[in-house]
Amino acid sequence: MNAAYLIPALPLLGFLGLVVFGKCLGDPLSGWLATAAIGSSFVASVVTFASLVGHDEHHRSVTKSIFTWLDVGGLHVKASLLVDPLSMTMCLFVTGVGTLIHLYAIGYMHGDSRYPRFFVYLNLFAFSMLMLVLGDNLLVTFLGWEGVGACSYLLISFWFERETAASAGKKAFVTNRVGDFGFLIATFLAFLAFGSITYNDMFDKLHGAGHTTLVAIALLLFLGACGKSAQLPLYVWLPDAMEGPTPVSALIHAATMVTAGVYLMARMSPLLHEVPTVATVIAWVGVLTALFAATIACAQDDIKKVLAYSTISQLGYMFLAVGSGAYVAAIFHMVTHAFFKALLFLGAGSVIHGLHEEQDMKRMGALRKWMPVTSATFIIGWLAIAGVPPFAGFWSKDEILVAAYGKGKALWLLGALTAGLTAYYMARQVALVFFGKERWREADHAGTPDKAELTEPEPVADDHAADGHAADGHGHSAEPHEAPWTMTAPLVVLAVLAVLGGVINLPFGRSYLLEHWLGGVGETFHHAATLASSTKVALGAAVTAVVLIATAVGFRLWSTRPEHPELEPVVLKRAWGVDALYSFIFGTGGGLVAAEAAAVDKAVIDGAVNGTGSAVRLGGTNLRKLQTGYVRNYALGIGVGAVLLFGYAIVRMGL
Amino acid sequence: MIAAAAAEAHNAGFPLLSAMVLLPIVVAAVIALIPRNRTDIIKVVGLLGSVATGILTIVALVDFDTHAAGFQFVTQHVWIKEFGVSWKLGLDGISLFLVVLTGVLFPIALAGPKVKRDVKSYIAWMLVLEGACLGSFLALDLLVFFLFFELTLVPMYFIIAGWGYENRVYASLKFFLYTLFGSAFMLVGLVALVFLSTKGGNPLTFDLVTLADRQALAADTARWIFLAFAIGFAVKVPLFPVHTWLPDAHTEAPTAGSVILAGVLLKLGTYGLVRFGLYLFPKASVDLAPLLLTLAVIGITYGALVATVQRDLKRLVAYSSVAHLGFIVLGTFAFTSQGLSGGILQMVNHGLSTGALFLLVGMIYERRHTRQIAELNGLQKTMPVLAAVFMVVMLSSVGLPGLNGFVGEFLILLGTFVTHRWWAVVASTGVILAAVYLLWAYQRVFHGEPSEENRNLPDMTWRERGVMLPLVGLIVFLGVYPKPVLDRINPAVEHLIQHVQDHSDYRQPGVSAKHEVVDE
């Protein structure tokens, strides 16, 4: 069980090692060191997992203390790890998917001028993420929570020379801070209500606290989750976060960090269980986000933006599950989503790479002939996310929708509608990228934004590619090419997982592996299946029918013709105008308030100070004129003064 | 004060604290005797003097009895017997780390930025300033404190006026007069306190501990005198709305001046509020806490808002200080262990982070000769190391967990939340705003493609890296493992809160439901 310490310690060591020696190791050794660090962390996770399985079912929650972090008055906070089925599930997929993405990045980032620094951040991210999921109290979780946020900021603005990348990083951090505000206040309230912020202590004392307090804590934590997991109304940072290098989008902004909010809600499930109204709020925010983001994804042209909105939408599904009390389904979907969404992002990265930094899907097409591995794996990812049986996404999405039906039929209906939209926009993406005509041939590269000229890494040492580049310098007109093995190997592994991922929780007979395993966390993870199995099958069949039709329609429409203006209304292209609205309110409005405050500071507050100074000086200047130096003037003054005093004395004496 | 007496007996050997205060002043006098053109000798002597003083503060830290709440290393010599004035110095958990901070920051400020003009006077003034700061933190006699408190103004005035930037004359005069104006109130309050405390045949004394234990004033008298003290300290902190001397003084001061001003001098205000506010006037400070808390919260949000739109990088950091010092005052008047301990820890944290920020801004200025944000861009490409250090310090200032700023802010906000919920909620928005102004400033200065003027600037030299290393090390250490520091602060804080409870009807809410220790 002591291997648990190694899970976060190894990426931390990797980070420290790279800070000191990263420059000497260079490209690609520093990448290999980082990959080894997280890979061995995966091994440590497996070892811990195995020994936890060895425990009897009711003793699968172990706290490992490291040191006392804060001890002031009644506040005791330890830096300690909570090893239980939930945190181990998270650790396994975070380190597992993380290792694959690190490996991919070795190839993807090759040639970047700041190659070692990229892996410094990546390992620091892995450490923070593992602290987040392993923390045994709100504060250690918050340490990881903010740590991943900072790494996300550093990695989104990794190519900081680009104005858009720098702004996107800042936007992500600040938007997340709004959510963190909720997290902080929730922590204070929890301390006040329970006298402790350690998860197990809090859950023991749930019944001692007032209902309103519990509602407030749950809502405030959910605010934090909305920031981190990009839900309405705090989702706006995630699409912009695509400015980061693609491995970052896959690791942080699809597979791991953005699921932290869902994890937090699952961790706090005993609390949510006590406050059903908050659960309903969560379910509705989740399903509305899912639908809202899916509509936007239907009209985006940037290959990564489609996936970004899709991620927001899929996270919405997870919150729908949480709100419906189906925590296992939420975690199940989180895991399968990590597989197929990481796959899709890495596939997108491979495409972008193969096309020399082209991201516009309207300038792609027919790539399956040039990139066989990428296209085959991407298609698997597509079928998995769309929810086509028997791919992984089908099983997990089905679980969520069944639970949503139990919570409320309207939730189910919106969820099913979203499933249809998901199938449609993913079909559109696959059709535009891998099928149809070779539009990249006619694409006028002279007109492309000079983005590609910046530090986007040059494509990698694949033989053909290298030749192609040698021939034409910048390589704009070169044929698309498949990526090197360090990039395709993770694609293949993830594709296998996207096909088979469902087996961890198949809904037949004695299966439900994940459900049994997570049952060890606590009662709230035993979701009472209230629906008859015939209803379940009927619901599953209905959704699958919708999905298959939407897939077929989407594919047919977009593989034959790349332009359907009627299906891409401007309002969707502009994401319903929410960004514009926010930037008006907070950018322009906030700027005005700040400018006003500064003006007041200068004119009124400092004005009063300088005014006092001026008044004194003015008074002094004028009074100085009395000092004429003429004795007659002074004598007059003395005389007048004496007369006045005399008069005053007489008056006072009452004469 | 049995503990103090015991500690006094225990430490009755080498007069450590007197040595700490006098050493830099003596070295300053020695420097005055060295010929003006021997700048090499002057630099070495000056640096050695401040390093030696720093070592003395470290000795005090090592010898400090962790669990004692009272004053340690106490020295007392009667000075003016008729008035009950004595040279009395002592150290407790509240002043300990401020003393160490002073001991650490002065050598860094002397070693860091280069000064070209009149090195002799500059170093001499810096050393006098160091002695005066230490004297203020250590004095346990009101008159001795007041003298040192005022003495800090003189060298700081000369440093700003003599080695500052374009607008230095205006800024230094404003600094001097504004602070003196505050001190005038304090002096009146101080004299009133001392003389009114003789009521009932008590002997005249300026001794802090005796006066605090005596509590001889009527409630409303105490309130007025507390207010007089509070005004004096509020100007120094500075608390909204008496903060406007700070941006000018900070911006115009030379780098080392800004480092000391932000790192040490401002702490005299917050330290004064704790030591001479809460301790001398427990009841009055409880009664007037809502006023100070409100001003603190306004300072936090308002300072952050104004910082956002500053065009001068140094001025931006200065306004961020207004916000950060607001947090410290907030924690002080929350009257909880967490709030007060957090506040004292945050005094140290702010000294480290803001001191480091001013050093970094100074390094940028030395290369680029501008502080205008609009003229700087793309510096991360030009100076990756400086940018990385700036990033760490900035994240500390933003309050990122794992770095020092978070620990203090968290304790302050939590401690305030326990007693004054809504103040804490509003203050927490400062956490969002801090990210806005600092990240935006960072983006404008460091991100983007460097323009022609910013392209060929040298990165940090090894000397500069050496100067920043201890600061960055402490920033990380205090964020990860603040326990040794908090363990030394806590007893004194508990003692002070007990003192407040003894002399007022305030009771600290008991949230201390001890939890079971798992897996040990």
Interface residues (C-beta under 8 A of the other chain):
Chain A: V62 T63 K64 S65 F67 T68 W69 L70 D71 V72 G73 G74 L75 H76 S80 D136 L139 F142 L143 W145 E146 G147 A150 Y153 L154 S157 F160 E161 E163 A166 S167 G169 K170 F173 V174 R177 V178 D180 F181 L184 I185 T187 F188 L189 F191 L192 F194 G195 S196 T198 N200 D201 K205 G590 G591 V593 A594 A595 A597 A598 D601 I605 D606 V609 G613
Chain B: K174 L177 Y178 P241 H243 T244 W245 Y302 L305 V306 T308 V309 Q310 T336 S337 Q338 S341 G342 G378 Q380 K381 M391 L395 L400 P401 G402 F406 V407 F410 L411 L413 L414 G415 F417 V418 A424 V425 S428 T429 V431 I432 A435 V436 L439 W440 Q443 F446 H447 G448 E449 Y481 P482 K483 L486 D487 N490 E494 Q508 G510 V511 S512 A513 K514 H515 E516 V518 D519 E520
